[in-house]
Amino acid sequence: MNLRMETTSAGVNWGEVCDIFEQVDLQCGSVENVQKAFENSQIVRFVYDGDKLIAIGRALTDFISQSSIYDVAVSPDYQKGGIGRQLVESLMQECDGTNILMCVYPGCEVFYKKFGFRLLKTGMARFRKPNWMSIRGFTE
């Protein structure tokens, strides 16, 4: 493997980003909206094996007190090899000193607990597609 992590969205093939979302059963929406979401985020990460995009993630932050990590996804062929850990650590490092919130796919909580994340007792969310989120186990 010839892995590299990019910290800008320059040259990203947004169709490949949507492909990774689909591979891990996350919603992509339109390619244009995915591009806007990443380009409007202060922190982005794209991991490549050679020229192949294999992992993504992004964060929103005020760099003072609050941050949120979103869209962390690793292509299934590359999972369990430490790439997700490196990706999350890189995003967290950029958010250092802030509270970090994130929504995780049900069943992935154990992975994120390794980084010090804890389940919220009072967290609430209002989603654009509440039925989709409920069916997949994100909400009650």
CNS distance restraints for C-alpha pairs under 8 A (distance, minus, plus):
assign (resid   1 and name CA) (resid  49 and name CA) 6.01 0.50 0.50
assign (resid   1 and name CA) (resid  50 and name CA) 7.45 0.50 0.50
assign (resid   2 and name CA) (resid  48 and name CA) 7.78 0.50 0.50
assign (resid   2 and name CA) (resid  49 and name CA) 5.08 0.50 0.50
assign (resid   2 and name CA) (resid  50 and name CA) 5.27 0.50 0.50
assign (resid   3 and name CA) (resid  47 and name CA) 6.87 0.50 0.50
assign (resid   3 and name CA) (resid  48 and name CA) 5.50 0.50 0.50
assign (resid   3 and name CA) (resid  49 and name CA) 4.51 0.50 0.50
assign (resid   3 and name CA) (resid  50 and name CA) 6.37 0.50 0.50
assign (resid   4 and name CA) (resid  47 and name CA) 5.70 0.50 0.50
assign (resid   4 and name CA) (resid  48 and name CA) 5.39 0.50 0.50
assign (resid   4 and name CA) (resid  49 and name CA) 6.68 0.50 0.50
assign (resid   4 and name CA) (resid  50 and name CA) 7.62 0.50 0.50
assign (resid   5 and name CA) (resid  45 and name CA) 6.54 0.50 0.50
assign (resid   5 and name CA) (resid  46 and name CA) 5.61 0.50 0.50
assign (resid   5 and name CA) (resid  47 and name CA) 4.37 0.50 0.50
assign (resid   5 and name CA) (resid  48 and name CA) 6.39 0.50 0.50
assign (resid   6 and name CA) (resid  45 and name CA) 5.69 0.50 0.50
assign (resid   6 and name CA) (resid  46 and name CA) 5.10 0.50 0.50
assign (resid   6 and name CA) (resid  47 and name CA) 6.27 0.50 0.50
assign (resid   6 and name CA) (resid  48 and name CA) 7.95 0.50 0.50
assign (resid   7 and name CA) (resid  43 and name CA) 7.25 0.50 0.50
assign (resid   7 and name CA) (resid  44 and name CA) 5.53 0.50 0.50
assign (resid   7 and name CA) (resid  45 and name CA) 4.94 0.50 0.50
assign (resid   7 and name CA) (resid  46 and name CA) 6.66 0.50 0.50
assign (resid   8 and name CA) (resid  44 and name CA) 6.16 0.50 0.50
assign (resid   8 and name CA) (resid  45 and name CA) 6.92 0.50 0.50
assign (resid   8 and name CA) (resid  46 and name CA) 7.76 0.50 0.50
assign (resid   9 and name CA) (resid  38 and name CA) 7.44 0.50 0.50
assign (resid   9 and name CA) (resid  39 and name CA) 6.81 0.50 0.50
assign (resid   9 and name CA) (resid  44 and name CA) 7.14 0.50 0.50
assign (resid   9 and name CA) (resid  45 and name CA) 7.97 0.50 0.50
assign (resid   9 and name CA) (resid  46 and name CA) 7.64 0.50 0.50
assign (resid  13 and name CA) (resid  17 and name CA) 6.85 0.50 0.50
assign (resid  14 and name CA) (resid  18 and name CA) 6.44 0.50 0.50
assign (resid  14 and name CA) (resid  31 and name CA) 6.01 0.50 0.50
assign (resid  14 and name CA) (resid  32 and name CA) 7.89 0.50 0.50
assign (resid  14 and name CA) (resid  34 and name CA) 7.23 0.50 0.50
assign (resid  14 and name CA) (resid  35 and name CA) 6.20 0.50 0.50
assign (resid  15 and name CA) (resid  19 and name CA) 6.21 0.50 0.50
assign (resid  15 and name CA) (resid  31 and name CA) 6.18 0.50 0.50
assign (resid  16 and name CA) (resid  20 and name CA) 6.34 0.50 0.50
assign (resid  16 and name CA) (resid  53 and name CA) 6.69 0.50 0.50
assign (resid  17 and name CA) (resid  21 and name CA) 6.45 0.50 0.50
assign (resid  17 and name CA) (resid  34 and name CA) 7.88 0.50 0.50
assign (resid  17 and name CA) (resid  53 and name CA) 7.53 0.50 0.50
assign (resid  17 and name CA) (resid  56 and name CA) 7.33 0.50 0.50
assign (resid  18 and name CA) (resid  22 and name CA) 6.21 0.50 0.50
assign (resid  18 and name CA) (resid  28 and name CA) 5.37 0.50 0.50
assign (resid  18 and name CA) (resid  31 and name CA) 6.66 0.50 0.50
assign (resid  18 and name CA) (resid  34 and name CA) 7.53 0.50 0.50
assign (resid  19 and name CA) (resid  23 and name CA) 6.16 0.50 0.50
assign (resid  20 and name CA) (resid  24 and name CA) 6.44 0.50 0.50
assign (resid  20 and name CA) (resid  54 and name CA) 7.23 0.50 0.50
assign (resid  20 and name CA) (resid  55 and name CA) 7.30 0.50 0.50
assign (resid  20 and name CA) (resid  73 and name CA) 6.88 0.50 0.50
assign (resid  20 and name CA) (resid  74 and name CA) 7.01 0.50 0.50
assign (resid  20 and name CA) (resid  75 and name CA) 5.68 0.50 0.50
assign (resid  21 and name CA) (resid  25 and name CA) 6.10 0.50 0.50
assign (resid  21 and name CA) (resid  26 and name CA) 4.86 0.50 0.50
assign (resid  21 and name CA) (resid  27 and name CA) 6.33 0.50 0.50
assign (resid  21 and name CA) (resid  28 and name CA) 5.86 0.50 0.50
assign (resid  21 and name CA) (resid  73 and name CA) 6.84 0.50 0.50
assign (resid  22 and name CA) (resid  26 and name CA) 5.73 0.50 0.50
assign (resid  22 and name CA) (resid  27 and name CA) 6.85 0.50 0.50
assign (resid  22 and name CA) (resid  28 and name CA) 6.90 0.50 0.50
assign (resid  23 and name CA) (resid  75 and name CA) 6.50 0.50 0.50
assign (resid  23 and name CA) (resid  76 and name CA) 6.93 0.50 0.50
assign (resid  24 and name CA) (resid  73 and name CA) 6.95 0.50 0.50
assign (resid  24 and name CA) (resid  74 and name CA) 7.60 0.50 0.50
assign (resid  24 and name CA) (resid  75 and name CA) 6.98 0.50 0.50
assign (resid  24 and name CA) (resid  76 and name CA) 7.00 0.50 0.50
assign (resid  28 and name CA) (resid  34 and name CA) 6.74 0.50 0.50
assign (resid  29 and name CA) (resid  33 and name CA) 6.73 0.50 0.50
assign (resid  29 and name CA) (resid  34 and name CA) 7.01 0.50 0.50
assign (resid  30 and name CA) (resid  34 and name CA) 6.38 0.50 0.50
assign (resid  31 and name CA) (resid  35 and name CA) 6.20 0.50 0.50
assign (resid  32 and name CA) (resid  36 and name CA) 6.26 0.50 0.50
assign (resid  33 and name CA) (resid  37 and name CA) 6.06 0.50 0.50
assign (resid  34 and name CA) (resid  38 and name CA) 6.32 0.50 0.50
assign (resid  35 and name CA) (resid  39 and name CA) 6.02 0.50 0.50
assign (resid  36 and name CA) (resid  40 and name CA) 5.85 0.50 0.50
assign (resid  37 and name CA) (resid  41 and name CA) 6.37 0.50 0.50
assign (resid  38 and name CA) (resid  44 and name CA) 6.58 0.50 0.50
assign (resid  38 and name CA) (resid  58 and name CA) 6.60 0.50 0.50
assign (resid  41 and name CA) (resid  58 and name CA) 6.53 0.50 0.50
assign (resid  41 and name CA) (resid  59 and name CA) 6.00 0.50 0.50
assign (resid  41 and name CA) (resid  60 and name CA) 5.35 0.50 0.50
assign (resid  42 and name CA) (resid  58 and name CA) 7.83 0.50 0.50
assign (resid  42 and name CA) (resid  59 and name CA) 6.42 0.50 0.50
assign (resid  42 and name CA) (resid  60 and name CA) 5.62 0.50 0.50
assign (resid  42 and name CA) (resid  61 and name CA) 6.73 0.50 0.50
assign (resid  43 and name CA) (resid  58 and name CA) 5.46 0.50 0.50
assign (resid  43 and name CA) (resid  59 and name CA) 5.07 0.50 0.50
assign (resid  43 and name CA) (resid  60 and name CA) 6.61 0.50 0.50
assign (resid  43 and name CA) (resid  91 and name CA) 7.13 0.50 0.50
assign (resid  43 and name CA) (resid  94 and name CA) 7.42 0.50 0.50
assign (resid  44 and name CA) (resid  56 and name CA) 7.71 0.50 0.50
assign (resid  44 and name CA) (resid  57 and name CA) 5.94 0.50 0.50
assign (resid  44 and name CA) (resid  58 and name CA) 4.27 0.50 0.50
assign (resid  44 and name CA) (resid  59 and name CA) 6.49 0.50 0.50
assign (resid  44 and name CA) (resid  91 and name CA) 7.74 0.50 0.50
assign (resid  45 and name CA) (resid  55 and name CA) 8.00 0.50 0.50
assign (resid  45 and name CA) (resid  56 and name CA) 5.55 0.50 0.50
assign (resid  45 and name CA) (resid  57 and name CA) 5.19 0.50 0.50
assign (resid  45 and name CA) (resid  58 and name CA) 6.06 0.50 0.50
assign (resid  45 and name CA) (resid  87 and name CA) 7.15 0.50 0.50
assign (resid  45 and name CA) (resid  91 and name CA) 7.53 0.50 0.50
assign (resid  46 and name CA) (resid  53 and name CA) 6.97 0.50 0.50
assign (resid  46 and name CA) (resid  54 and name CA) 7.73 0.50 0.50
assign (resid  46 and name CA) (resid  55 and name CA) 5.86 0.50 0.50
assign (resid  46 and name CA) (resid  56 and name CA) 4.67 0.50 0.50
assign (resid  46 and name CA) (resid  57 and name CA) 6.79 0.50 0.50
assign (resid  47 and name CA) (resid  53 and name CA) 5.97 0.50 0.50
assign (resid  47 and name CA) (resid  54 and name CA) 5.71 0.50 0.50
assign (resid  47 and name CA) (resid  55 and name CA) 4.90 0.50 0.50
assign (resid  47 and name CA) (resid  56 and name CA) 6.25 0.50 0.50
assign (resid  47 and name CA) (resid  87 and name CA) 7.91 0.50 0.50
assign (resid  48 and name CA) (resid  52 and name CA) 5.27 0.50 0.50
assign (resid  48 and name CA) (resid  53 and name CA) 4.43 0.50 0.50
assign (resid  48 and name CA) (resid  54 and name CA) 5.42 0.50 0.50
assign (resid  48 and name CA) (resid  55 and name CA) 7.02 0.50 0.50
assign (resid  49 and name CA) (resid  53 and name CA) 6.52 0.50 0.50
assign (resid  49 and name CA) (resid  54 and name CA) 6.60 0.50 0.50
assign (resid  54 and name CA) (resid  74 and name CA) 5.93 0.50 0.50
assign (resid  54 and name CA) (resid  75 and name CA) 5.23 0.50 0.50
assign (resid  54 and name CA) (resid  78 and name CA) 7.06 0.50 0.50
assign (resid  55 and name CA) (resid  72 and name CA) 7.49 0.50 0.50
assign (resid  55 and name CA) (resid  73 and name CA) 5.53 0.50 0.50
assign (resid  55 and name CA) (resid  74 and name CA) 4.21 0.50 0.50
assign (resid  55 and name CA) (resid  75 and name CA) 6.03 0.50 0.50
assign (resid  55 and name CA) (resid  83 and name CA) 7.69 0.50 0.50
assign (resid  55 and name CA) (resid  84 and name CA) 7.60 0.50 0.50
assign (resid  55 and name CA) (resid  87 and name CA) 7.92 0.50 0.50
assign (resid  56 and name CA) (resid  71 and name CA) 6.90 0.50 0.50
assign (resid  56 and name CA) (resid  72 and name CA) 5.61 0.50 0.50
assign (resid  56 and name CA) (resid  73 and name CA) 5.44 0.50 0.50
assign (resid  56 and name CA) (resid  74 and name CA) 6.61 0.50 0.50
assign (resid  56 and name CA) (resid  87 and name CA) 7.70 0.50 0.50
assign (resid  57 and name CA) (resid  69 and name CA) 7.50 0.50 0.50
assign (resid  57 and name CA) (resid  70 and name CA) 6.21 0.50 0.50
assign (resid  57 and name CA) (resid  71 and name CA) 5.04 0.50 0.50
assign (resid  57 and name CA) (resid  72 and name CA) 4.14 0.50 0.50
assign (resid  57 and name CA) (resid  73 and name CA) 6.49 0.50 0.50
assign (resid  57 and name CA) (resid  87 and name CA) 7.15 0.50 0.50
assign (resid  57 and name CA) (resid  88 and name CA) 7.83 0.50 0.50
assign (resid  57 and name CA) (resid  91 and name CA) 7.67 0.50 0.50
assign (resid  58 and name CA) (resid  69 and name CA) 5.91 0.50 0.50
assign (resid  58 and name CA) (resid  70 and name CA) 5.38 0.50 0.50
assign (resid  58 and name CA) (resid  71 and name CA) 6.21 0.50 0.50
assign (resid  58 and name CA) (resid  72 and name CA) 6.95 0.50 0.50
assign (resid  58 and name CA) (resid  91 and name CA) 7.13 0.50 0.50
assign (resid  59 and name CA) (resid  67 and name CA) 6.85 0.50 0.50
assign (resid  59 and name CA) (resid  68 and name CA) 5.48 0.50 0.50
assign (resid  59 and name CA) (resid  69 and name CA) 4.28 0.50 0.50
assign (resid  59 and name CA) (resid  70 and name CA) 5.78 0.50 0.50
assign (resid  59 and name CA) (resid  91 and name CA) 6.82 0.50 0.50
assign (resid  60 and name CA) (resid  67 and name CA) 5.56 0.50 0.50
assign (resid  60 and name CA) (resid  68 and name CA) 5.29 0.50 0.50
assign (resid  60 and name CA) (resid  69 and name CA) 6.56 0.50 0.50
assign (resid  61 and name CA) (resid  66 and name CA) 5.85 0.50 0.50
assign (resid  61 and name CA) (resid  67 and name CA) 4.10 0.50 0.50
assign (resid  61 and name CA) (resid  68 and name CA) 6.41 0.50 0.50
assign (resid  61 and name CA) (resid  95 and name CA) 6.92 0.50 0.50
assign (resid  62 and name CA) (resid  66 and name CA) 5.95 0.50 0.50
assign (resid  62 and name CA) (resid  67 and name CA) 6.56 0.50 0.50
assign (resid  63 and name CA) (resid  67 and name CA) 7.25 0.50 0.50
assign (resid  63 and name CA) (resid  95 and name CA) 6.32 0.50 0.50
assign (resid  63 and name CA) (resid  96 and name CA) 7.96 0.50 0.50
assign (resid  63 and name CA) (resid  97 and name CA) 7.87 0.50 0.50
assign (resid  63 and name CA) (resid  98 and name CA) 6.76 0.50 0.50
assign (resid  64 and name CA) (resid  97 and name CA) 7.16 0.50 0.50
assign (resid  64 and name CA) (resid  98 and name CA) 6.01 0.50 0.50
assign (resid  65 and name CA) (resid  97 and name CA) 7.06 0.50 0.50
assign (resid  65 and name CA) (resid  98 and name CA) 4.38 0.50 0.50
assign (resid  65 and name CA) (resid  99 and name CA) 5.92 0.50 0.50
assign (resid  66 and name CA) (resid  98 and name CA) 5.10 0.50 0.50
assign (resid  66 and name CA) (resid  99 and name CA) 4.93 0.50 0.50
assign (resid  66 and name CA) (resid 100 and name CA) 6.17 0.50 0.50
assign (resid  66 and name CA) (resid 101 and name CA) 7.89 0.50 0.50
assign (resid  67 and name CA) (resid  95 and name CA) 6.36 0.50 0.50
assign (resid  67 and name CA) (resid  98 and name CA) 6.24 0.50 0.50
assign (resid  67 and name CA) (resid  99 and name CA) 6.00 0.50 0.50
assign (resid  67 and name CA) (resid 100 and name CA) 4.72 0.50 0.50
assign (resid  67 and name CA) (resid 101 and name CA) 6.27 0.50 0.50
assign (resid  68 and name CA) (resid 100 and name CA) 5.33 0.50 0.50
assign (resid  68 and name CA) (resid 101 and name CA) 4.64 0.50 0.50
assign (resid  68 and name CA) (resid 102 and name CA) 5.45 0.50 0.50
assign (resid  69 and name CA) (resid  91 and name CA) 7.44 0.50 0.50
assign (resid  69 and name CA) (resid 100 and name CA) 7.08 0.50 0.50
assign (resid  69 and name CA) (resid 101 and name CA) 6.44 0.50 0.50
assign (resid  69 and name CA) (resid 102 and name CA) 5.14 0.50 0.50
assign (resid  69 and name CA) (resid 103 and name CA) 7.78 0.50 0.50
assign (resid  70 and name CA) (resid 102 and name CA) 6.39 0.50 0.50
assign (resid  70 and name CA) (resid 103 and name CA) 7.12 0.50 0.50
assign (resid  72 and name CA) (resid  84 and name CA) 7.80 0.50 0.50
assign (resid  72 and name CA) (resid  87 and name CA) 7.85 0.50 0.50
assign (resid  72 and name CA) (resid  88 and name CA) 7.56 0.50 0.50
assign (resid  73 and name CA) (resid  84 and name CA) 7.49 0.50 0.50
assign (resid  74 and name CA) (resid  78 and name CA) 6.51 0.50 0.50
assign (resid  74 and name CA) (resid  79 and name CA) 6.09 0.50 0.50
assign (resid  74 and name CA) (resid  83 and name CA) 7.44 0.50 0.50
assign (resid  74 and name CA) (resid  84 and name CA) 6.31 0.50 0.50
assign (resid  75 and name CA) (resid  79 and name CA) 6.50 0.50 0.50
assign (resid  78 and name CA) (resid  83 and name CA) 7.29 0.50 0.50
assign (resid  79 and name CA) (resid  83 and name CA) 7.00 0.50 0.50
assign (resid  79 and name CA) (resid  84 and name CA) 7.11 0.50 0.50
assign (resid  80 and name CA) (resid  84 and name CA) 7.85 0.50 0.50
assign (resid  82 and name CA) (resid  86 and name CA) 6.29 0.50 0.50
assign (resid  83 and name CA) (resid  87 and name CA) 6.10 0.50 0.50
assign (resid  84 and name CA) (resid  88 and name CA) 6.12 0.50 0.50
assign (resid  85 and name CA) (resid  89 and name CA) 6.03 0.50 0.50
assign (resid  86 and name CA) (resid  90 and name CA) 6.05 0.50 0.50
assign (resid  87 and name CA) (resid  91 and name CA) 6.36 0.50 0.50
assign (resid  88 and name CA) (resid  92 and name CA) 6.04 0.50 0.50
assign (resid  89 and name CA) (resid  93 and name CA) 6.01 0.50 0.50
assign (resid  89 and name CA) (resid 115 and name CA) 7.96 0.50 0.50
assign (resid  90 and name CA) (resid  94 and name CA) 6.61 0.50 0.50
assign (resid  91 and name CA) (resid  95 and name CA) 6.58 0.50 0.50
assign (resid  92 and name CA) (resid  96 and name CA) 6.05 0.50 0.50
assign (resid  92 and name CA) (resid 100 and name CA) 7.85 0.50 0.50
assign (resid  95 and name CA) (resid 100 and name CA) 7.32 0.50 0.50
assign (resid 104 and name CA) (resid 108 and name CA) 6.33 0.50 0.50
assign (resid 104 and name CA) (resid 109 and name CA) 6.70 0.50 0.50
assign (resid 105 and name CA) (resid 109 and name CA) 7.58 0.50 0.50
assign (resid 105 and name CA) (resid 138 and name CA) 7.01 0.50 0.50
assign (resid 106 and name CA) (resid 136 and name CA) 7.54 0.50 0.50
assign (resid 106 and name CA) (resid 137 and name CA) 6.09 0.50 0.50
assign (resid 106 and name CA) (resid 138 and name CA) 6.31 0.50 0.50
assign (resid 108 and name CA) (resid 112 and name CA) 6.78 0.50 0.50
assign (resid 109 and name CA) (resid 113 and name CA) 6.15 0.50 0.50
assign (resid 110 and name CA) (resid 114 and name CA) 6.86 0.50 0.50
assign (resid 111 and name CA) (resid 115 and name CA) 7.73 0.50 0.50
assign (resid 112 and name CA) (resid 116 and name CA) 6.98 0.50 0.50
assign (resid 112 and name CA) (resid 117 and name CA) 5.70 0.50 0.50
assign (resid 113 and name CA) (resid 117 and name CA) 4.73 0.50 0.50
assign (resid 113 and name CA) (resid 118 and name CA) 6.16 0.50 0.50
assign (resid 126 and name CA) (resid 130 and name CA) 7.41 0.50 0.50
assign (resid 127 and name CA) (resid 133 and name CA) 7.54 0.50 0.50
assign (resid 129 and name CA) (resid 133 and name CA) 6.49 0.50 0.50
assign (resid 130 and name CA) (resid 134 and name CA) 6.12 0.50 0.50
assign (resid 131 and name CA) (resid 135 and name CA) 6.04 0.50 0.50
assign (resid 132 and name CA) (resid 136 and name CA) 6.30 0.50 0.50
assign (resid 133 and name CA) (resid 137 and name CA) 6.31 0.50 0.50
assign (resid 133 and name CA) (resid 138 and name CA) 5.17 0.50 0.50
assign (resid 133 and name CA) (resid 139 and name CA) 6.07 0.50 0.50
assign (resid 134 and name CA) (resid 138 and name CA) 5.62 0.50 0.50
assign (resid 134 and name CA) (resid 139 and name CA) 4.86 0.50 0.50
assign (resid 134 and name CA) (resid 140 and name CA) 6.23 0.50 0.50
